[in-house]
Amino acid sequence: MTKTASILDTFPEYEVTIGMEVHVQLTTKTKIFCSCANVISKDPNTNICNVCAGYPGSLPVLNKDVITCGILAGLATHSTIATICSFDRKHYFYPDLPKGYQITQQYDPICRAGYVPIRLEDGSIKHIHLTRIHIEEDAGKNIHSSMSNESFVDLNRAGTPLLEIVSEPDISSAYETKAYLKALRAIVQHLAICSGNMEEGAFRADTNISVRKKGATELGTKCELKNINSFKFIGDAVEYEIERQIMLLKNGGTVRQETRLWDSKERCSVIMRTKEEAADYRFFEDPDLPHIHISSQEVESIKQSMPEMPFAKFDRFCSQLGLTPYEAEILVEDKDLASYFDQAMLHTQSKQLINWVLRDIMGYLKENKVLLGECKVTPEKLASIMNMVDAGTINGSAAKKIFELVAHTGHDPKELVKEQGLEQIGSVDELEKIVQEVIAQNPTQVEQYKQTRNERMFGFFVGKAMQKTQGKGNPAVFTELFLKLMQ
Ligand SMILES: [Zn+2]
């Protein structure tokens, strides 16, 4: 893999330090502290109760599944799982937070000291360490009307369970930022605890970036990039911010601590607010919620239920199945595609399978806006097509035709081959007769070929022979026969 260009190549005397806070929206059935459904509701304030709306006297009751999600995330990131964790109130006033405080885990989070391995461009592995993973509730949403001079509050999202995954400042380039986020998203998707949908905000990252001269003992002043909703934009935004800070420092300026937003149209970051000092949230332990005791048996039983994690899956695809790192990465980033590939592998040994999955299946889904689960070319059916190609029953172009037909009808590939008369003419005797015919019918070309040994000329003969079989001959066998008979 070639190395991605970065502004740091131009100014090697600088280094960048990046830490991330990622919010992961959990896909539990109900919200974190009440029995309201944990779904996206379009009509405002229709999916709320006294707890969501923060009525005085209403009491939170913890959803146990949220703890399970936290333990899963902790195990998958090699974290230490707390034996006792608790909940704290983080106080601030905002209209979308009617209680006046958010329930979070400030002092005793569910996980500490984990790490996420990422693969660098040279193939080496780096561990991005995690400070902590804690559980918290999401707030509602303020909606500011552009039509009228009014603002509205929608509390549907209030009480949605979140995990916040906080990294150490271990990340040192835009490439690593993206690699870390991709690795983290693949983990929560494989665990099936989060949709990973960045556009809907189900997986969102705040990025803290600071730049300093190499060898400096203190970190530079950091800027925070808020809520960017795609990997590409995060990569662009981080690279832009590194350049902005280096230029400021080079020109004798200072970096101010501020929160910035990424403008993807103008491709630049713009200031949202400056941070003069840390806000005082007056954290204290929530007296309405008991301490949560987590036993080692519970952790062990959750560990037993865990599916294969993306990092291990990548290794298996490369070392056991012979895929390239590029191919393995595409599969690992899409859990459903990876499982499609694995299922197809149960029915075929074909080396061509990966090409068909990445080129034909992905191409078909994209072109026809179909989801993998709705695709009529099931893993078994694709495997059946691959097996017919490998056995020489059909050739490549017939395989494409069968693929299209299966995608439209869902019929059995073998039956379709018979119906369409697409079986390749396999017998060498039969094909040799055709080759002899072609040679006899084109004496001038044969003479020319014998003198020049021109490859394009050779293609002419194979093409003629394929025509005679209506495309059902085996081009490889034809090639061999022509070579033999036109020596
Ligand atoms: Zn509720």
Boltz pocket constraint, residues with backbone or C-beta under 6 A from the ligand:
constraints:
  - pocket:
      binder: B
      contacts: [[A, 31], [A, 34], [A, 35], [A, 36], [A, 47], [A, 48], [A, 49], [A, 50], [A, 51], [A, 52], [A, 53], [A, 158], [A, 159]]
      max_distance: 6.0
